[in-house]
Amino acid sequence: MARDLGVPQSFVSKYESGERRLDLIELKEVAGALSVPLVELVSAFVADSNR
């Protein structure tokens, strides 16, 4: 993931662990690296948080 985003592994590790939050631009870049449309990623998050 870090390589695909062009950021250090420590950057990815911090948001994986919850130490850092992503802003909308960064979230869009992560979605692109995962080949998932941003709206789909956000929809899945909303669905999970409503359970």
N, C-alpha and C positions, 0 to 999 in steps of 0.2 A: 504494500500500500504506500509506504513512504517513497519508494522509488517512483511509483506511478504519479504521485503528487509532487515529486521534486522537493521533498522536505526531509529533514533528519528523522530517523526512527524515533528519537526521543519525543518529537512533536506528536507522532501518531500514538505513541505509548501514553502520553499525557491525556489525550482525549479518550483513549480506550479505558483508562483507569478512572476517568471522571475528574481528574485533576485540572483539566482544561476543557472549556466549552467551545464549540465551533460557532462562528457567526454564519449567517446565511450564505455568504459567498463561499466560505470554506466547505459548508455542507453540500453546496452544489458541486464543488470540485470532487468531494468524496463520492457523491452519487455517480458522477461521471466516471471516476476510476473503477467503480463497481459495475458500471454499465447498467445502472438503474436510473430511470427518470426521477428527478427530484420529487415530483408530486407523488410518485409511488412510494418512495422512501418515507416521506412525511405522512402519507396515509397509513402506512404500516405502523409507524410510531404512534399515531393517534389511536388506531385500533387497539394496539397493545396497552396503551395507557387507559383505555376505557374498560378494560377487563377487570 
